[in-house]
Each structure stands twice: as structure tokens, then as C-alpha cells.
Amino acid sequence: MQAMSTLNLRDGSVEQKREEVKAYFLDSFNTYEALFSCLNGDDAFYARPEKLRHPLIFYFGHTATFFINKLVLAKAISQRINPKFESLFAIGVDEMSWDDLNDENYHWPAVSDVAEYRNKVRALVCDLIDKLEFTMPIDWESPMWPIVMGIEHERIHLETSSVLIRQLPLSMVSASSAWPVCPNCTFAESELPQNSLVPVKAGHVDATKSWDSAYYGWDNEYGEHQAQVNEFKAAKFLVSNGEFLDFVEEGGYQNPDYWEEEGNRWREYTKASHPVFWRKADEGYVYRSMLSEMPLPLDWPVDVNYHEAKAFCNYKSEKTGQLIRLPTENEWFRLRDFSGVNQPVYSSEFNIALSQYASSEPVTKHKSGEFYDVVGNVWQWTETPIYPFDGFKVHPLYDDFTTPTFDNKHNLIKGGSWISTGNEAMKHSRYAFRRHFFQHAGFRYVQAESLIQVNDLDYESDTQVSQYSEFHYGDEYYGVQNFAKASAEFCIDAMAQRPAQKALDLGCAVGRSSFELAKHFAHVDGIDFSARFIKTAFTMQEQGEIRYHLIEEGELTAFKARKLSALGLDNTANKVAFAQGDACNLKPQYTGYDLIFMGNLIDRVYSPRKVLEDMSHRLNRGGLLIIASPFTWLEEYTERSEWLGGYKDENGETLSSTQALEDALAKDFVRVKAAQEIPFVIRETKRKFQHTLSEFNVFEKK
């Protein structure tokens, strides 16, 4: 079942590329469903093999809803297929602190209903590919880019879902000839290949990926990166099950000295005594492939998380008297270049992209230069937490692909595995996971002269997020009161003696208004579409401090650190819950509010009327809906036909946004206060500021 390679998006005609994209989409969509066909009955879809992730039914629906949500956001389509599914399956795929993994908030649909939904998505996307107007090449600005994004996104989940399936009980899966296991392995220690260290000469690495690259890329791949790498030695083979077995049998999992502080916490919490895909049996260890078990194949690469790989390196250092560690990303680049693995898309000469088997193979099979499995077989852990290259920027359709992982908690894995397809099987791919997570990932160790110092990336360098961090938590400028605080005080004053149990801060940005509202309310939900903003809000909540750089002029910046305690808000932090969400399609659990505050949001959503209609169902009777906005309508955010006022109506009469807002809410709400303007100032640079008036409108639910 070899998967199609990722597409060259620059060469060929429009019609040729249209057919290629359609074939690539169907290959991805069908392969994904073929993976889930390995589940033995519907019950397996609702099992949760990894408690830090959703059950498999979520992932079965997630990749299809991703297409619809991104196409709506890109304005390629205007109608949803199933708004409930497109909210339910939208968010919650990684262990971010704001992810909602509470089973009580989910009522999972039947497998047959999700399968039917996927059929509708398949038909819609195929039809859109046939009709979409675009020009060559396909780049970030192309109308076809969101479709390619959806395909590459699904290919990531092909792999991550296979890891979850591998963790299910065997009774819940069925072996299939479409997913064959490699028959070649050794169970005898005497036949195990002996690993050795091979010198890698010093050299220059260049991982730069230009914006006009011919191949699809995720945001973190683009930008400029060059480095000089000193000479080092690297293991000839990936660490095999047999080599790792020595560590297990010599008590490596019981010796805390081999484990880093974070690794020891994981080891003590999980009580792990061997790799997760091993099982101790009377006759020795049994190995779990994706769909079956077998005696431990000693010459296959071991599958471990970062903590286990790091502990093995520390064990190896003690045994050899040499400094043994994992490679950095730059060292992996250098090893790849040194081995002559330079093709932009990896081919079937490696165990990658399902080109060989649906499993690992012996570590002695795929040689490049002096090394084996430079790419493929299993991913390879590195010492490097993911970070942005120079020139990094996010794609507006997917701002939460990488930025939430810039936290020093997600380490880069390199090289791909047997089921890495599409963008994953490329020279420029950069993926990172939590250090305690499992993928089809192993490692290769290196011997070097120095320990690795991890850069402290614990500050926000994203320009927009830094501006909003200052806007919410920083200095006041030109005598204008902090807007987030003033907004919350306005809301609290408007509430008067009304009940104050729950409030929703919709469009909360980086969170100051949510904390301020929590002075008055027993509980506040802060929701924003931007994962970058929510990450910052949660950091302030969890750590009580955020750090960021403000632009002074040109490339000069000023470092800022802001503390929640300095604002008198540290006692309210535990009353706030932050989450990422789409105001136009919120999850059903967000309901029963006494106040809904929408701060500078209504003119930035794609369907303002839909948002307003939805709010009436989420607000308690007698509760307040407070909408603040400067009403700066732009087609960049909202189609002209969706604007609430700001134009002349069909009779040639001026329709203000204030009046249009009142008209849209007339059925379920009554105005209780005259419109009031509150100013705000956003600092862009040391000498450039935005000064704006936001109009506050207060409505009570009938």
C-alpha cells in the first residue's frame, strides 16, 4: 500500500495539477479509512488507548472536519456540511494545557454517521478541486493551498492514529494483508548486529527553505537556517531492540541516576519497566507491531520516547566512559548530508511512506554511506526542542500548527518512519512531540565533546502576540486606561444585581479581560480562535508571568516581563478556563451564561449574524450580551454581504452598525443601555500607536 509522494506544486499546467491534487486527495482519504478498517468492531472506535488523547472516533472525524473548517475560513465554501461535527471534531489533538479532554463534554456519534459524513466531505472536496479557479504555481496564497493543507494534515494523522491503534488491545484489531508485517528479523542474540561509532566530519549545514519551494511545507520549515557543526561520532545503526535489551536487563528502568529530572517524573508516574511496545511473557519479551504480536525482533529498531532514549544514552556514557547523547537537529542535518541523503522527497529505497511494510525492518537493511536508516524505519529523537527559523511566520489559516509547541517541551524528531507519508517523508520536514509521547520513534546516539545547552525560548517573539501582551498587561499610553480592564469594569457595572455565576469572554485574546471578569463571576470561560493568544493567556494563568519582546525601532527590541500578581489578579486565575474555539461554531458545552462579552470581535468573524443568533441559545434569560466593536468592517475578515451595517441599504438609507446590531438581536434581546464609546491604544513601535474607539452595546435576553 505504498502512498503517493507529496506533490511538486510549481511544475505543470493547471489542469494537470488539478488531476494530481485530486488523486493525492483520494489516496490520502482512502488510505486513512483503510487504516481504520483494521479496527475490530465499533467498540474500538470509542476506546482510549492513550489517556492524553481522544478516542479513535475523534480522529476518524477530525481529518474530514479539518477540510471543511479550513475551506470555510478560506472562504472557498460558504456552507458547512454538519456544524455539530465540525465543532466536535475540530480541536483537541495534542496535549496542550487548554485542550478539552474531558469525556463528559463529548457525546460521540455513531461510527456509521461519521463514515457517512466522510463520504459527503469526499464528494465536496472532489467537486471543489474540479471547479476551483487557480493559477500555477500553488503557493501560500493559492486557493488550492487549503486543500493541499488538508491532505498533508490527514497524512500526519494517518501516522498518529496508527500509533494509537498499536496501543489498543489485540482483541480490538484485525490483522490485514493490506498492512503486512516484515517477515525478516532475528530472535537470536548471537545474530544481532553490533553497533559502532563512525566519525562524521565537521561541516556546514543549510536547512533554509524558501517561500517559493516546489513542495508543500508547514510554517516551521520555512525561513533561513545555517550552522557550522563540529566533528562528532554517530552510531552506525539505530539502537535496536537487542541493544536496548541490555539496558532493560541491567536495571536501567530502576536506576534513577540514568534519568533526567523530567524523565524520572515520567518513570515514577508510569511505573515503566520496559518500552511500551514490549510485553513481558514467560518466555521473554513479546513485541507489539501495529496489528499483531511476535517474539521480540532483536534487530529491529526500538520504539521509545525521548526520556527512555536519553536514559539509555546516560547508561551508555557510564558503560563506555565517553559522553554519549542524542544528536542535535544540526548534527542530524550534518549526518544526513555526510551520508549523501539529499533528495527533497524520500523514495522507496528507504523504509518510509509504506513503501516496504507496515512495520519496522532490521536496522541493517537500508545503507547510505557508512550509516543505516539515515531516514525511515522509525523517527529519531534529537536533543533539540523545536524553535522557529529566522523569518518564521504563521499561515493565517493554521496559526496553531507549530506556535503552541515553542515551549521547550516538544523535541524534534527527524527522518520519518515506515508510515510517514507526504510532507513527513521530505528533506525539509520538521516535527516535534512532547518528550513523554510515543510515536514510531527510536534513536541513534552520538559521541561528542560537549553537553547540549538548550536555548531558553521562554519569551514571546511573535510580533502580534507581543503587541497584544503589552495591550493587555503592559503600560498605559497617552492617559488611556487599559482596555481589557476597562471592558471588564464596564461589564461588571452593567451586571448590577444580576446573577454572576458564569461569564463567557468570547474573543478573549491573551486573557486580561477574563481575569478581570473573574473578580466578579464565579467562573469565566475565555475563548479565542488564535492558539497563539490562548497559549499566552494560559502561560500567564499557569506561571503567573509572561515575557515578550516589543519592537522599539527596526530590529531593536525591548524585553518585557509582566506578572499577574502585579495587577492584583493572581487570586482570580483559578476561576478562569481558557480554550481555543471558533465563535461561529462553538462546542455545545459553552452555555448557561449570565454574561457574554464579545470584545472587538464581531467585525472579525466570517458570519456575525450566525454568532449573534447562537449567543441567544447560550445566555440565560435576563443575562447580558455586551458587544464592543470599532466596526471596522473589512472583506479580509467578513464578506461584504455579511456586514452588520456600515453601508447604505436597498433604499439608499444609511445603515449604521449600531442599528444593524440592534435589528439583528431584536427577536431575543432588548437594549438596556445607550451605546457608549471606550478608547484604546495599541503600541506598535516606540513611536507608532493605534488609537481607536470601541462602541459598547448592552442587550438583555428576553
Secondary structure as UniProt FT lines:
FT   HELIX           14..36
FT   TURN            37..38
FT   HELIX           42..46
FT   TURN            51..52
FT   HELIX           56..73
FT   TURN            74..75
FT   HELIX           83..88
FT   TURN            89..90
FT   TURN            97..98
FT   HELIX           103..105
FT   HELIX           111..131
FT   TURN            140..141
FT   TURN            143..144
FT   HELIX           145..166
FT   HELIX           170..172
FT   TURN            177..178
FT   HELIX           189..191
FT   STRAND          197..200
FT   STRAND          203..206
FT   TURN            211..212
FT   HELIX           219..221
FT   STRAND          223..224
FT   STRAND          226..229
FT   STRAND          232..235
FT   HELIX           241..249
FT   TURN            250..254
FT   HELIX           256..258
FT   HELIX           261..270
FT   TURN            276..277
FT   STRAND          278..281
FT   TURN            282..283
FT   STRAND          284..288
FT   STRAND          293..295
FT   TURN            298..299
FT   HELIX           306..320
FT   STRAND          324..325
FT   HELIX           329..338
FT   TURN            339..340
FT   TURN            348..349
FT   TURN            353..354
FT   TURN            363..364
FT   STRAND          367..368
FT   TURN            369..370
FT   STRAND          371..372
FT   STRAND          379..385
FT   TURN            396..397
FT   TURN            399..400
FT   HELIX           403..405
FT   STRAND          410..414
FT   TURN            418..419
FT   HELIX           422..425
FT   TURN            427..428
FT   STRAND          431..434
FT   TURN            435..436
FT   STRAND          441..442
FT   STRAND          446..447
FT   HELIX           463..473
FT   TURN            478..479
FT   HELIX           483..495
FT   TURN            496..497
FT   STRAND          502..506
FT   TURN            509..510
FT   HELIX           512..517
FT   TURN            518..520
FT   STRAND          523..528
FT   HELIX           531..543
FT   STRAND          545..553
FT   TURN            554..555
FT   STRAND          556..563
FT   HELIX           565..567
FT   TURN            570..572
FT   HELIX           573..575
FT   STRAND          576..580
FT   TURN            583..584
FT   TURN            588..589
FT   STRAND          593..599
FT   HELIX           602..604
FT   HELIX           608..618
FT   STRAND          619..629
FT   TURN            635..637
FT   HELIX           640..642
FT   STRAND          647..648
FT   TURN            650..651
FT   STRAND          654..655
FT   HELIX           657..665
FT   TURN            666..668
FT   STRAND          669..685
FT   TURN            686..687
FT   STRAND          688..701
//
